[in-house]
Amino acid sequence: MEKNGNNHKLRVCVATCNRADYSKLAPIMFGIKAEPQFFELDVVVLGSHLIDDYGNTYRMIEQDDFDIHTRLHTIVRGEDEAAMVESVGLALVKLPDVLNRLKPDIMIVHGDRFDALALATSAALMNIRILHIEGGEVSGTIDDSIRHAITKLAHYHVCCTRSAEQHLIAMCEDHDRILLAGCPSYDKLLSAKNKDYMSIISMWLGEDVKTRDYIVALQHPVTTDIKHSIKMFELTLDALISFNKRTLVLFPNVDAGSKEMVRVMRKKGIEHHPNFRAVKHVPFDQFIQLVAHAGCMIGNSSCGVREVGAFGTPVINLGTRQTGRETGENVLHVRDADTQDKILHALQLQFGKQYPCSKIYGDGNAVPRILKFLKSIDLKEPLQKKFCFPPVKDNISQDIDHILETQSALAVDLGGTNLRVAIVSMKGEIVKKYTQLNPKTYEDRLALILKMCVEAASEAVNVNCRILGVGISTGGRVNPREGIVLHSTKLIQEWSSVDLRTPISDALHLPVWVDNDGNCAALAERKFGHGKGIENFVTLITGTGIGGGIVHQHELIHGSSFCAAELGHIVVSLDGPECLCGSQGCIEAYASGIALQREAKKLHDDDLLLVEGMSMKEEEIVSAAHLIQAAKLGNTKAESILRTAGTALGLGVVNILHTVNPSLVILSGVLANHYVSAVKEVINRQALSSVKTVDVVVSNLADPALLGAASLVLDYTTRRIY
């Protein structure tokens, strides 16, 4: 110690919060106590150690002949989320006085408990050096966040595995202050020589129980999903009852949800069941022997995936609490433990097996390494932490317009004929567009959407675009909150009750928005077209079908069942032609591309379509374009059909004006230019005088469907409401 400039013994404060962390800290405490010429040891006990319901486990510290310098009652009872927060607050209130009195050179903090976070926070703010045990590990719950937060507060790190060491380095911790020591508890595990294990088994499980013929169960609540973890515990107990083996059940820890888990135990009569022994605490030396000779361990304790591997005992790890940890081959994960049968099957697979012993978490020599590391700490070094950040490119100044242009959306347009995907910039520029024929079946269509989106997302990198999300425009009725197509139009087959959001979001790891194509057209106008800055307007799409969207007070109207703005199905005649929706006299039955094609085909079948200046190949399909061309060349019957279609559309617009009273009507789609004059004439002739002044314009957007799909993404990411 002299060589590092320390001219006094290193005063070490070890704070322990519960039975689990004491099993890791005790070997270090014994090591410190054994070298009084180098160290002074202060022991602080807090947390569940001091609660009777959790076994008053501070007594085992006294039995190990350690002097407890301070006992802090820091647990606020309630066993819910609020109680955990209040417990942290209570510890923060009480700890400063203790630390001022003890004045330690270094505090040793273990693991990922909320109590440990209070210890690390207090020590860091009071300029006390912190040595953190078990940093860098990954489990899978809120414990990860707490553990990594303590890592950022700590000055020195003792980790147990090579992966944990690499994680700490990746978190920018100073490599010189990281010790790969292994887990201190392994020093005790691997040196356990107690041959009288049968008396321990008999004491806790009964004299008739044989080695490898019983189960140890230890399950804690998952604080990020308490309701599910309680249900999972209930299923575990049901499976254990059915499995019919003697079982030692340890009570859960003090986390939120533990009270409900204990209620489940009592509801099922576990404490009085002949096959079960329910206990609050087992001394660590005895617990080692129990798990070493068990037929299986089940639950979600870190002990199962870490310490038990040293004996090769089979382990069933339930749920997500420990799924991120490194494990030996003795661990069988049941990540989604949602049925009793699944847990029971895992018990049948694992019980009674013997696996090779694992030393992933230690080789039995952690404590000597940790003591040597402690002795090397130079108290004269600056306390301020240094982070080893990776090299970063020099900053290059950027123009805000450049940043906005490179922020982009993936836009998907599901039309009756084509499936299109585009990269659309914040300014509405279509940077790249991909088009394929829309497949006829659900499976092929979804597969093609995913394929095209993945390709477009990859290409976005090459064109300097950062994709913020995916917007999808599709025909039919859509639930935009859930991203589900409820009912499709007849133009898109096999497209009802389709969840688009989940598979695309899972594949691209991006947020996904979905809406009806008419609503998307309105959003496109609001962001990029005539509707920009307009409080109330209506967009009508005149294409293969007739659709639209209504913007009222700057917000898109969806309706109570997402059926608002089905403008193509406004009825303008009681005995008009039949519509694809099954009704008669809808605007769409008169003015859509399909309706015009139908009328053109009738004329063609009667040899009344073609006039001078027109010609058609024999195999050519008659379309609405032929009808429009014939009308322009003087075909009076074609002119009459278009006039009727324009009148029907105009009457629909009048109904819209009288219903929502917009200040602007935008006609969009391939037929908009052919209808705008007729719509204005009908408004002038049929509408109330108070709405006749409405502006009717033709959209100037080249691709409203794709731009609208992009708007779903871009409006959200720029915090605009729709």
Secondary structure, DSSP 8 states (H G I E B T S, - for coil): -GGGT--S-EEEEEEE-SHHHHHHHHHHHHHHHT-TTTEEEEEEEEGGGG-GGGT-THHHHHHTT--EEEEE----SS-SHHHHHHHHHHHHHHHHHHHHHH--SEEEEETT-HHHHHHHHHHHHTT-EEEEESTT---SSHHHHHHHHHHHH-SEEEESSHHHHHHHHHTTB-GGGEEE---HHHHHHTT-----HHHHHHHHH-TT--TTSEEEEE----TTSHHHHHHHHHHHHHHHHHHT-EEEEE---SSTTHHHHHHHHHHTTGGG-TTEEEES---HHHHHHHHHT-SEEEES-HHHHTGGGGGT--EEEESSTTTTS---TTEEEETT---HHHHHHHHHHHTT-------TT--S-HHHHHHHHHHT--TTS-SS--B------------HHHHHHHEEEEEEEE-SSEEEEEEEETTS-EEEEEEEE--SSHHHHHHHHHHHHHHHHHHHHHTT-EEEEEEEEESSEEETTTTEEEE--TTSSS-SSEE-HHHHHHHHTS-EEEEEHHHHHHHHHHHHSTTTT-SSEEEEEESSSEEEEEEETTEE---TTS-TT-GGG-B--TT--B-TTS-BSBHHHHHSHHHHHHHHHHHHHTT-S--TT----TT----HHHHHHHHHTT-HHHHHHHHHHHHHHHHHHHHHHHHH--SEEEEESTTHHHHHHHHHHHHHHHS-GGGTT-EEEE---S-HHHHHHHHHHHHHHTT---
